[in-house]
Amino acid sequence: MARTLCAALLTTVAALGTGLAAPAPSVAATTDDVVSSHWIGLGYNQNPQPPSGTSWSTTDWNRMVSRTDYMKPGVVRVMFNLPWFWSGTDAGGSYDFASAAYLNAEKVIKHYADQGVPVVSGLFGIDNLTYTSPNTAAVQATLVKHLQAHGAAPGFWVGVNEPNVSNDSKSYSYTDWQTATTNLASAFATAGVDTNRTVISGADTAEAGISAYDGDLGRQTAPVCNAGCDSALVWKLASLNTFTAQVYADSATDTAITFQTSSDGTTWKSLAVTPPTPVALVTGKNGGGMWSYTYTASGITGSKYLRLSVASSALEHTIGSMHVANNSTTVDDSLDDLTQTQAALDTGTWKGTNSWWLRSAQSGLLGTTEAHFYGQELYGAAPEYVEPVMSRAVSQIRTAVPGSPVLLGETGMKALQYPDGSKDYRFALDTTQPLRMADLAVQEARSGVDGAAAWCLDGYASTTFCGMWGRGNDDPGKVSAHSTALRPWFYTWSLLTRYLPTGSTIHAPAEPAGVRVLAAQLPNGGWTFVLVNRTSVTQTVRLTEPTGSITLNKYLYTDGATPSTDVNGFPTKVGTLTANFTGGHTLTVGVGSVLVFTTAS
């Protein structure tokens, strides 16, 4: 059913595309840089409640519609608060589908549904309900059924927001999620929810922390102790002669890992392996001190068994993968579990530490996989870490559920925090945010995700001014936390949502260091090119794609400069380019700049 929904989305939106001097759709894309995705598009998280008053005023509604119509999002996430439509306990309660808050949310979702834009939805919280209670699932199913009956069917229902994050109001285990989602499927069936229109998705988990393991979602962790807990994993392959092992350790000077070989599994001899150079991983606020070690050896002889040993250590040692080969056979163990090791020879109490994202994808309970990922640039991470991390993660998800859409229901910059723990959203107002978000979007698209929804459109609570414009009564002619003035990052994000439409074929061309590059063949055969320069010098990029001769509109954002806009604040082109990229064509992008070239209007 997820494939049916995705195919319908691609067909619907592809029919809407317009272009300028686009080549015939029969022009074939090259395959060497084509990304294996089924592109749905970029969008945003939207608060469905009006910025003022209890119901949407004509002024507020028209402002929102005018701006989002320009953006042409590929996906929008609209979450519910339980009191908008229901009150009660596990023992029972009552629905109120006539409340202003509920009707506001229904109106917003229906607006997108009428335009064919898929909406991701679910509950931000469940208040005093029990997560695993069948009644909690029934409440959600009744809501979805009501939305469907009123023409406001969400395309994706994710259950409860970020169930893997513990806080003062919730602390759930993965087993709890399985129970809650199994209940949800049963409740959908009982309520008569049309699951071709609304797909159970998720697990809506927070996954910024996967960068601490370089995006590796499946792994095994050795016991941690000061002494007496030596551990080992063993693989078997006759005449093995080479291996590569990926290890994550909580030290830049780790020496706890050793290797041994055996011909019979009884007598072992030490194998000399050159110590690898440790690579620091991005951990940000999700912990610190993790390092990646890639151990390799070749020319091994007389061996049938390979043992990876971890000496007793008070530091973490996690095994991400093992690849063992002989002249004709390769054993690729992703370490999602221990089914490929030799259980009788393994030692120690290993702990599977698979991401909820991967486990939920493997569960068979979901029609679409969806999670949250925030870049940690504000914490000092080099911006370019995102693509390799996300590429590895998405590859593992695709292996687990081939053909299923892979969505990021929330994405953006992980906010810094004030001393009291509240988030500091001042970055959403600055002139560098347009570069950060364009950079993030390009890397995520190149990594193979099918779509991503930015946090956020225009804010939530007064302190959560995360949007491309704000909510409040500050001077509407000046950017501030509580002004409706468009903020700088609207410029780049709106260009990307508009000119990377559903059904595009995403390409990942070669990139100079510090420059992000994306190419997309549009559903009508036209093209969009995106270049983001995060370096301190002007960069030239030579692109080769099978475009034929095309005429492209050019849009430019430069940090610190005022971009070209119309009276509404919407981007306007700064020129046109006629070129043929089939044999290669060079583009130049300035310092701190985002360039978008597109045949679309």
DAWO-V198023 format. One line per field, one symbol per residue. ss: DSSP state (@ for helix, = for strand, . for the rest). phi: phi as a letter, one per 20 degrees, with the letter a starting at -180 (. if undefined). Layout:
ss->???
phi->???
This chain:
ss->.@@@@@@@@@@@@@...................=......=====............@@@@@@@@@@@@@@...===..=.@@@.====..====....@@@@@@@@@@@@@@@...======..........@@@@@@@@@@@@@@@@......=====.............@@@@@@@@@@@@@@@@@@.......========.@@@@@@......==.........======.....========.......======......===.......==...@@@....========......======......=========....====.............=...==...@@@@@@@.....========.@@@.....@@@@@@@@@@@@@@@@.....========..==.....==.@@@@...@@@@@@@@@@@@@@@...====.................................@@@@@@@@@@@@.....===.......=======.....=======.....=====.....==========......=.....=...======....=====...======...
phi->.ffffffffffffgfefcbcleffgffeffdfcfeeccfepdaaecfeeffbmecfeffffffffgffffflfebcdcddegffbbbqcgfqacecedfffffffgffffgfgfemefdebrdfaclefegefgfffffffffffffffdmcfffcddmdglfedebfdbbdeffffgfffffffffgfffmffeeecefcqemeecgffffclnfecacdfgdaeancgcbccdcbglfcbbccdcdceaecfcfeccccbecndedcfdfcfgfffdfdfcleepbnecdcdecbbmfcmccccdddcfgbedfcceeabcdbdfcccdddemfbdfdeegfdfcnefdfcffggffffefnedebebbdbdfdffenffgfffgfffffffgfffffcgnegcddfcbqefffcfgenfedefffeeeeggfgffgffffffffofeabdfdbfbocfgedeeeebdcqdfgfecfbfcdeffegfggfffffffdcfgnfeedcffcfgncdcccbefgenfccccccddeecfcdcedcbfemfcddedccccgndefecefenegcfdrccdbcefeobeddcfflcddcdbffd
